[in-house]
Every structure is written in C-alpha cells, then in structure tokens.
Amino acid sequence: MTPSNPAISSTPPEGLPFAYAGGYAPQCEGVHALVRDADGRVHARLAAALPGSPTWLHLAEGGTRLHVLLEDGHELATLAVDTADGALTLLSRHATGGKLPVHLALDARASDATSSEAERHAWIAHYGDGTLRRAVIGREGALQSPDRVIAPRIHAEAVADPAAPAHAHMVRRHPRWPLMLASDLGRDLMRVWRLDASAADPVELDGLTLPTGSGPRHFVFHPRDDGQVYLLNEQANALDWLGLDEAGRLTHRLRLSSLPPGFEGLSYASDLLIAPDGRRLFALNRLHDAIAVFDLDGQGRPSWRGETWAQGSYPRSATFSPDGRELWVSLQRSHQICVFRLDVEALPRFDGTFIAMPGAACVVFR
C-alpha cells in the first residue's frame, strides 16, 4: 500500500499522547491516551474517566476536540485536547436520547470554521432503536444535546419482515453530493437521504434492500471515485460492491465472502477500511479473528487476496497510522491493540507490538 503521507513520522515524541483509545466497560473506565516510553514501548493510560463504554472516538476542530460516544451509557461527550501535552478536559456530556449510540459522523460542512452554528452538527447512529439523531456543535466546538431525530422508515414492500427491529450501525455524509447514507443491520437495508436545504429534515429515498440475513454494518467510499461504495455485512460475512449516483440511487454489483474458501463455523464481520490509494480493502472478522484483504482493480472491482491472523480475539475496529504504513487493530476480548505493517504487495504483517488496552474498541490518531 502506498503511504498516504510519507512525511508524517510514525514515531511520536516520548511521553506525549499520539493517539487516544476507547473500549467497553466494565474493563474500560474511560478514554485512554497512547504514549511511547523511552524504551520504545507503547502504553495506554487512562486520560479521562468516562464510564459507559467509550466505543467511538472522533477528533475534530484541528485535533483540539475529541467527540466520544458512550455506547452503554447512551451518551455523547466532547473533550478539549490540549495542543501542548494532549491532556483531556471534559467540555460537555449529554444523553443522546436514543439507545446504544455506535457511530458518529460530522456533516461535511462542520469542518468549515466559517459555517454558522446551525450548519455545524453531527449525526449519530443508534443500534438499539435504529434512529439517527442530530447534535449541533456549539461555539466551543462541543456537541450539544441532540435536537432532531430521524426515525427509521418502514420499507414494508421491500423488507422480508417489516416488524424486524431497526439497528442503525453507521452513518456518513457523501463527500460531494447532498446525500447521507446509513446501514440498517436489523432490516437489511442501506438507507439514503437527500439533504435538501429547503427541507427541515433530510428526505429519505428508497435505498437498497439486501438479501435477508446480510446484516449491513460498515461501509466506505472509494477515494478516487465516490460513486463506488463498499459495504461489509456482519451476519453474512460478505463484502458488497455498490454503485451510487447523484440522485441517491444505489445498485448492487458484486458480493464476495469475507471468509476464506471452505470456512465452516461462526464469525461476525466488523470493520472495513480502504487504502488511501484505493488499491485495497481490509475487512475484520470476529471469532474467525482475521484480517481479510481484497485487491481493487482500476475499475474498483474487488477480488479476494488473502487473510492474516489478527493476533488475538474479537477484532472490532482498525485504524491506519498517519503515515499509512501501519494498521492498528483493536481486539476487544484480548484487551489489546496490535500493530501490522502494510506493504503494497504483501499481506499485513504483525510487527510484534502488543498494547494492553482494556475492552479495546477503537483508536484515533492525533
């Protein structure tokens, strides 16, 4: 994999936080800072006590604000990040109003510091009740209590079991078009909304119905062609290649297994990442505990390349290092983070780094 920015060093200053990690309670008691000691070893130390399972972290405002979802606590919080020493200070903490918040995405306009306060907000996906809820970003860069809710629309004509509970697992604004997508794991749907400036709320479109038992979870846009979407299905352990147009129409192009040929047993796919150069996809499989690798050709078509053992139990999420040369994998049931070296031709290679992290769920780099 070609590094996204070779000029960024992957060796941070000794003793200063270079990343933050979150995890599941009761083992994880809050947000941890990752620091490198004089001996070169990386340690996770508690930086902000936040009970309630801080399982999703997002750095914003040029790295000076850390947004946190407390999954089991049904809350959201914003921490100020000291630019000198990386210390965290709680700025806000609110109930989300929904059940089990699992993913947060800032509106694309929220990165523009000149936008009005009303335009700067985040959408939060709730696994427990299927809702999306909007939280405005205040003047200090802190998330406020959610002020709008989008209840899951009933696609009775398209869903095998309209009574199935909705489970929103991820939400993301399209990079260019006024569209927002979300995966509904419970109803096997990819949902699409049009963000109409003249409408009070996003307008839900038809979306895409997936085969029963798919369990759509995480998705990514192709970095060079954002009309291509890749979706990882948790229950089917499958990768879908989708097409998307400016009108919000999704089309299904291809489905591949995220498990090796001949695999028999129980597994649940979790996270999906795409290389910054658009040449590879990395998918995590829990219980099978492996990193599946797919090559992407010049047209974006995926093909199975191989897999690497995750070095532990229940890989929940992965993150690229700032220089693009490493994959940091959070292993929830092993209570650790493992680091893999990336190469343009070879499969990910474990570099021997184990970082103890209670209930490991996610990592974000400063």
C-alpha positions in Angstrom: 0.0 0.0 0.0 1.4 3.4 -0.9 1.7 5.6 2.2 -0.9 8.4 2.2 1.7 10.9 3.6 5.3 9.6 3.9 6.4 12.9 5.5 4.4 12.1 8.7 6.6 10.3 11.2 5.1 7.2 12.9 7.5 7.6 15.9 5.9 10.2 18.2 7.7 12.2 20.9 8.4 10.3 24.1 5.8 10.6 26.8 3.3 12.7 24.8 -0.1 11.2 23.7 0.0 10.5 20.0 -3.4 8.7 19.9 -6.5 8.0 22.0 -8.3 4.7 22.5 -11.7 3.7 23.8 -13.3 0.4 24.9 -16.0 -1.5 26.6 -17.0 -1.4 30.3 -16.5 -2.7 32.8 -12.9 -3.3 31.9 -12.6 0.2 30.2 -13.3 3.1 32.5 -12.8 5.9 30.0 -10.7 7.4 27.2 -7.0 6.2 27.2 -4.0 8.1 25.8 -1.4 6.1 23.9 2.1 7.2 24.8 5.6 5.9 23.8 8.1 5.4 26.6 11.9 5.8 26.5 12.3 2.1 25.8 10.1 2.5 22.7 7.2 0.5 24.1 3.6 1.9 23.7 1.4 2.1 26.8 -2.3 3.0 27.2 -3.0 5.1 30.2 -6.4 6.4 31.5 -6.6 10.1 30.4 -10.3 10.9 31.1 -12.6 8.8 33.3 -15.9 8.3 31.3 -17.9 5.3 32.4 -20.4 4.0 29.9 -18.2 2.3 27.3 -16.5 5.0 25.1 -16.5 2.8 22.0 -16.4 5.5 19.3 -14.0 8.4 19.2 -13.7 11.2 16.6 -11.1 14.0 16.6 -12.3 17.4 15.2 -11.5 21.1 15.1 -8.0 20.5 14.0 -7.4 17.9 16.7 -8.4 20.2 19.6 -11.8 18.5 20.3 -12.4 14.8 20.9 -16.0 13.6 20.4 -16.9 10.4 22.3 -19.9 8.1 22.1 -20.7 6.2 25.3 -22.4 3.2 23.9 -23.7 1.6 27.1 -24.3 4.9 28.8 -26.4 6.2 25.8 -24.5 9.5 25.9 -22.2 11.7 23.9 -19.4 13.8 25.2 -16.8 16.3 23.9 -13.3 16.7 25.4 -10.9 19.6 24.8 -7.5 18.4 23.7 -4.5 20.4 25.0 -2.3 21.1 21.9 0.9 21.0 24.0 0.6 17.9 26.2 -2.5 16.2 24.9 -4.4 16.4 28.2 -8.1 16.0 28.0 -10.8 18.2 29.7 -14.5 17.5 29.6 -16.5 20.2 27.9 -19.9 18.7 27.5 -21.8 15.5 28.2 -25.4 14.8 27.2 -27.8 11.9 26.8 -28.3 11.1 23.1 -32.0 10.4 23.5 -31.6 7.1 21.7 -30.4 3.6 22.6 -26.8 2.3 22.1 -25.1 5.1 20.1 -22.5 3.3 18.0 -21.3 5.7 15.2 -20.9 9.4 14.8 -20.3 11.4 11.6 -19.8 15.1 11.3 -21.6 16.8 8.5 -19.1 17.8 5.8 -19.9 21.5 6.4 -19.0 21.1 10.1 -15.3 21.1 9.2 -15.6 24.7 7.9 -14.9 27.0 10.8 -16.7 29.9 9.0 -20.0 28.0 8.9 -22.8 29.2 11.1 -23.5 27.3 14.2 -26.8 25.9 12.8 -24.8 24.3 9.9 -22.3 22.6 12.2 -23.5 19.4 13.5 -23.1 15.6 13.8 -25.4 12.7 13.1 -25.3 9.8 15.5 -26.4 6.2 14.6 -28.2 4.2 17.3 -28.1 0.5 17.2 -30.6 0.0 19.9 -33.6 1.8 18.3 -32.5 2.4 14.7 -32.7 6.2 15.0 -30.3 8.9 13.7 -30.1 11.9 16.0 -28.6 15.3 15.2 -26.3 17.1 17.7 -25.3 20.7 17.0 -21.7 21.8 17.5 -21.6 24.8 19.8 -19.2 27.8 19.7 -16.6 26.0 21.8 -16.6 23.0 19.4 -18.6 20.9 21.8 -21.5 18.7 20.9 -24.8 19.8 22.3 -27.8 17.7 23.3 -29.4 16.2 20.2 -32.2 18.4 18.8 -33.5 16.3 15.9 -34.3 12.7 15.3 -34.9 10.6 12.2 -36.9 7.5 12.9 -36.3 4.5 10.6 -38.8 4.5 7.7 -40.7 1.3 7.2 -40.0 -0.2 3.8 -42.9 -2.7 4.0 -42.8 -3.5 0.3 -39.1 -4.3 0.3 -38.3 -5.9 3.7 -39.0 -9.6 4.2 -40.0 -8.9 7.8 -41.3 -5.3 8.3 -41.6 -6.0 12.0 -37.9 -6.7 12.4 -36.2 -4.1 14.7 -34.1 -1.4 13.0 -30.4 -1.3 14.0 -28.6 1.7 12.6 -24.9 0.8 12.7 -23.2 3.6 10.7 -24.0 7.0 9.2 -21.9 9.1 6.8 -22.3 12.1 4.6 -21.3 11.7 1.0 -18.0 13.5 0.2 -19.5 15.7 -2.6 -23.2 15.1 -3.1 -26.0 16.3 -0.8 -26.6 12.7 0.4 -26.3 10.9 3.6 -26.1 7.1 3.9 -26.7 4.7 6.8 -26.6 1.0 7.3 -29.6 -0.7 9.0 -28.3 -4.1 10.2 -31.7 -5.2 11.6 -33.7 -4.7 8.4 -31.0 -5.5 5.8 -31.1 -2.1 4.3 -28.8 0.6 3.1 -30.7 3.8 3.7 -30.2 7.0 1.7 -31.3 10.6 2.5 -31.3 13.7 0.3 -30.1 16.7 2.3 -32.3 19.4 0.9 -31.5 22.9 2.2 -35.2 23.9 1.8 -36.4 20.9 4.0 -36.4 20.9 7.7 -35.1 17.3 7.8 -33.3 15.0 5.4 -35.6 13.3 2.9 -35.3 9.5 2.9 -35.1 7.9 -0.5 -35.7 4.3 -1.5 -32.2 3.0 -0.5 -31.2 -0.6 -1.3 -32.6 -3.8 0.1 -30.1 -6.5 0.7 -30.6 -10.3 0.9 -32.2 -11.5 4.2 -29.6 -12.2 6.8 -27.0 -9.8 5.4 -26.7 -7.5 8.5 -25.1 -4.4 6.8 -22.6 -2.9 9.2 -19.8 -0.6 7.9 -19.2 1.0 4.5 -16.6 3.1 2.8 -16.4 5.3 -0.4 -13.8 4.8 -3.0 -11.2 7.6 -2.5 -10.9 8.3 -6.3 -14.5 7.5 -7.3 -17.1 8.3 -4.6 -19.8 6.8 -6.8 -18.5 3.4 -5.6 -19.4 2.1 -2.2 -18.1 -1.0 -0.4 -20.2 -2.5 2.3 -19.3 -5.1 4.9 -22.2 -7.3 6.1 -21.8 -8.6 9.7 -24.1 -11.6 9.6 -23.5 -12.8 6.1 -19.7 -12.2 6.4 -19.8 -10.7 3.0 -18.4 -7.7 1.1 -20.8 -5.9 -1.3 -19.6 -3.7 -4.1 -22.3 -1.0 -4.8 -22.8 1.8 -7.2 -24.2 5.2 -6.2 -25.4 8.1 -8.4 -26.0 11.8 -7.6 -29.8 11.1 -7.3 -29.1 8.7 -4.5 -29.8 5.5 -6.3 -27.8 2.5 -5.1 -27.2 -0.5 -7.3 -25.7 -3.9 -6.3 -22.7 -5.0 -8.4 -21.0 -7.9 -6.6 -20.9 -9.9 -3.4 -17.8 -11.7 -2.1 -17.3 -13.7 1.1 -15.1 -12.0 3.8 -14.0 -15.5 4.9 -11.6 -17.9 3.2 -12.8 -20.6 0.9 -14.1 -23.7 2.7 -14.5 -21.9 6.1 -17.1 -23.5 8.3 -18.0 -22.0 11.7 -19.4 -18.9 13.3 -18.0 -15.5 12.5 -19.2 -11.9 12.5 -17.6 -9.3 10.2 -16.9 -5.9 11.9 -14.8 -3.1 10.4 -13.9 -2.1 6.9 -11.1 0.2 5.7 -10.0 1.2 2.2 -6.4 2.2 1.5 -5.9 5.9 0.7 -4.7 5.0 -2.8 -7.8 3.0 -3.5 -6.0 -0.3 -4.2 -7.0 -2.4 -1.2 -9.8 -3.1 1.2 -9.2 -4.5 4.8 -12.1 -6.3 6.5 -12.1 -7.6 10.1 -13.8 -10.9 11.0 -14.6 -11.6 14.7 -14.5 -15.2 16.1 -12.6 -16.2 13.0 -10.3 -13.4 14.2 -8.6 -12.5 10.9 -7.9 -9.5 8.7 -9.3 -10.2 5.2 -7.6 -8.4 2.3 -9.2 -7.6 -1.1 -7.4 -6.1 -4.1 -9.2 -3.4 -6.1 -8.6 -3.2 -9.9 -8.5 0.0 -11.9 -12.3 0.0 -12.1 -12.8 -0.6 -8.4 -13.8 -4.2 -8.7 -12.8 -6.2 -5.6 -11.1 -9.6 -5.5 -10.0 -11.9 -2.7 -6.3 -11.6 -1.9 -5.9 -13.5 1.4 -6.0 -13.1 5.1 -3.8 -12.6 8.2 -4.5 -13.8 11.7 -5.4 -10.8 13.9 -3.1 -12.0 16.8 -6.0 -12.1 19.3 -9.7 -12.3 20.0 -12.6 -10.3 18.5 -11.0 -7.6 16.3 -13.6 -4.9 16.5 -12.1 -2.0 14.5 -8.9 -0.9 12.8 -7.2 2.4 12.0 -4.4 3.4 9.6 -1.4 5.1 11.2 -0.8 8.7 10.0 1.9 7.7 7.5 -0.3 4.9 6.1 2.3 2.2 6.7 0.6 0.5 9.7 -2.8 -0.9 10.6 -3.7 -0.7 14.3 -6.3 -3.3 15.3 -8.4 -3.2 18.4 -9.0 -6.6 19.9 -11.9 -6.4 22.3 -11.8 -9.7 24.1 -8.0 -9.9 24.2 -7.9 -6.4 25.7 -5.1 -5.3 23.5 -4.2 -3.3 20.3 -1.9 -5.0 17.7 0.1 -3.3 15.0 0.5 -4.6 11.5 2.9 -3.4 8.8 1.4 -2.7 5.4 3.1 -3.3 2.0 1.8 -2.7 -1.5 2.2 -6.4 -2.4 2.3 -8.5 0.8 -0.5 -9.2 3.3 -0.4 -7.3 6.6 2.5 -8.4 8.7 2.3 -8.3 12.6 5.3 -6.3 13.8 5.3 -7.8 17.3 3.6 -4.8 19.1 1.0 -5.7 21.7 -0.5 -2.7 23.6 -2.6 -3.6 26.7 -5.9 -1.8 26.3 -9.0 -2.8 28.4 -12.0 -3.8 26.3 -10.3 -2.3 23.2 -12.8 -0.9 20.7 -11.2 1.9 18.7 -8.1 4.1 18.2 -7.8 7.7 16.8 -4.5 9.3 15.9 -3.8 13.0 16.8 
